[in-house]
Amino acid sequence: MKKLDNKVAIITGGAAGIGKATATLFAHAGAKVVIWDLDEARGKEVIQELTTKNLIAYFEKVNTANYSEIEKAAKDVFNKFGSIDILINNAGITRDSTLKKMTPEQWQQVIDVNLTGVFYCTKIVSEYMLQNNYGRIVNASSVVGLYGNFGQTNYVATKSGLIGMTKTLAKELGRKGITVNAIAPGFIATEMVAKMPAEVIEQMKAKIPVGRLGTPDDIANAYLFLSSDDASYINGAVLSVDGGMTV
């Protein structure tokens, strides 16, 4: 028996990077995977890769900062599969700038996607989970949400906010059979990081005790554990996945 056999899992931002790695891992673990993303082309590529392996996967173009779109998408998932068991709030954006240079638009864009979008998704999807008194919700925070980071006031505010939201929802939903946890990734080798100068990447590696950047699969594995029944007694936790960078 696989870890997520017959579980229905929604993964926001699942078209690329960490989200794609998570969708792939969950599908191989037996889940019926639903990707919500704005990148329709890449999202459908992921679905094709999975379905050609006889795995169950489905894509819907969704703006997680739009409440009505999430309402419709969640209803579609429930009507298609009959339940929603797992929500991975993985979608996020950056609009980095120092406080002096940050525009109100840069602030609001990040708040809308990274914080308000998680609230929207969780509020709507949890209603379906409550029908079965079962659910696993995992939010993507960050080590910068724990320790701050220069030039990321907006991003850090959202990732810190998600930690508070996670702990509060864990108290509200835990008695209903729904656990809510968060992960705090460190430096992960995503497409964005790959575009950075090599010397900067080497400087980052030097700060990590295990001597390497994390991979999308490292984060996907943490999502898998917290979404599985192996983690049924873990609720309100923030799991740092950072190679010991913040020790």
N, C-alpha and C positions, 0 to 999 in steps of 0.2 A: 504493500500500500504506500502511495506517495504522500508527502507531507500535506499537500493541499488538494487532495482528491475531491473533485466535484464542488470545490469552493468557487464562488463567483467573485472575482477580484477586479476592482476598478483602479487603474493606475493613471494619475494625471501627469501630463508631460511625458507620456510614454513613447514618444516617437523617436527619441534619440538619447544618447548618453546614458545616464544612470537609469532613466525611465525605460529605455529600450532593454537594457540589461536585466532590469527587474521583470519586465513583461516576458522576456524569454525564459528566465529562470522559473517564474511562476507557472508558465505554461508547461514546462518540462516537469514541474512538480505536481501536475495534475489539475491545475486551476483552469477555469474558464475565464480567460483574460479579456478585459475591456480597456482599451486605450482611449483616453480623452486628451486631445491635443489640438492646437490650431494648425499645425503643419500636416495638412492632409496627405500630401505626396509621400512624405517620409513615414507617416503613420500607417498608410496602406502598404508600404513596402515591408514594414515589420509584420503586419498581419499576413501578408503573402508568404513571408519566410516561415511563419509558424504554421499556417494552415497546410502548406505543402508537406509538412512533417506530420500531418494528421493531428495537430494540436488545435484546441478550440480557442479562437481569438477573434475579436471584433473591434472595429474602430468607429468612433464618432467624433466629428469635428466639434469641439466645445471650447468656448471661452470661459474659463473658470471664474472670471471676474464678472460674469453675467448671470444673475440669479435665475432668470427665466430659462436660459439655455441649459443650466444644470438641472432644473426641474424637469424639463422635457427629456434630457438625456438619461437621468436616473429612472424615470418612468419607462423609457425604452428598454433599459437594461433589465428592470424588474419584469416587464412584460415578456421579454425574450427568454429569460433564464429562470424566473420564478423566485429569485432571492438575490440579495446582495450581502456577501459575507465579509469582504475585505475592502478597505479604502486606503490607498496609498496616496497621500497628499504630497506628491513629488514636484509638481509644477512650480517653477519660480523664475524670476528674472533679476537682472542687475542693471542699475543705472548709476554707476559709481561716480562720485565727485566729493570734494571736500565740502564742508558746510558752507563756506563762503561762496563757492561756485554752484552749489546745488540749486536747481530751479524747483519751484513748486510742482511743476509737471513731473520732474524726475522723482521727487518724493512720492507723489500720488500714484504714479504708475506702479512703483514697487509695492506700495501699501495695498493697492487694489488687487494685484495678483498674488503676492506672497502671504498676505494676512487675511484680507477680506475674502479672497477666493477660497482659502482653506475653511473659513467660517461658513461660507455658502455651501461648499461641497459637504462638509461634515454635518451641517444642520439638515440638509435635504436627504443625504444618504442614510444617516443614522435613523431616520424615521422608518426606512425599510428594514434596517437591522432590528429595530425594536419589535417588529412583527414576529420575529423568530427568537427574540431574546438571545441573540448571538451576533457578535461582530468583532472585527479587529481593525482598528484605525491607527495608522502610523504616519506621523508628520515629519517632514524634512526640515529640521532646524539646521544648525551649523555650529562649529566651534567658535565662530565669530559671535554667535548669539550668546555664548557663555563668557567670552573674554573681550569682545569689541574688536574693531579693526579700523585703522586709519582710512579715511575716504569712503566709508560705507555706512554713513549714518542711517540712511533709509533701509538698506539691506539688513543691517544689524538690528534695527528696531523691529523689523518683521520677524527675524529669526529668534530674537529674545521673546517677542510677543507670543510666538508659537509654543515656547516652553511653558509660559504661564497658561496659555489656552489648553495645552495638553494636560497639565496637572489638574486644572479645573474640570475639564470634561471627564477625566479619569474618575473623579469623585462623583460626578453626576451620572455617568453611564455605567460605571463598573457594576453597580447592583442590578443592572439590566442585562448582564451577560456580555457587555461590550467593553473591551479594553482599549485604552488610548495611550499610546506611547510615542516617543520621538527619537529620532537619531540625529546625531550631530557630526556630520562628516568633516574631516580635515581637508588637506590638499588632495584633490582627486584628479587623475589624469583624464580630463575631459577634452573635448575639442577646443574649448575656450582656453584652457591651460596650455594646450599644445602650441598655441599661437604666441605664447610668451617667449621672450629671449631665453636661450639655453642657459645663460649664466644665472638668470633669475630662478629658473627651475632647479638648478644645482644648489643655489642658496636655500631654496625651500626644502630640498631633500636633506640638507645638512642639519636641519632643525628637527628631523623626524628620527626617533631612535631606531626604528626598523630599517632605515636607510633607503626608503623608496616612497614615491607617491602612491596613494591608494588608486585602485581601479574601480570602474563602475560595478564590476562584479563583487568587490568587497562590500559596497553599499547594498547591492541587491541581496547578498547573503544575510545582511542584518535585517533588511525588510522581511525576508523569508522567515527568519527565526521568530521575529516579533508577530508575524501574521499567522504562525502555526499554533497548533494546540500544545506544543512544547512550551510555549510562553504564556500559558493560560493564567498563571499566577503573577505575571508581570504587568503592572498597571501604573501609569503615571511616571514611568521611568524615562530618562534621557540617556541614550546609549551613545557614547562618543566612539566614533570609528575613525581614528586619526593616526594610527601607528605609534601612539604614545607621545605625539607632538605636544600635548598640553599637560603632560605629567610634571 
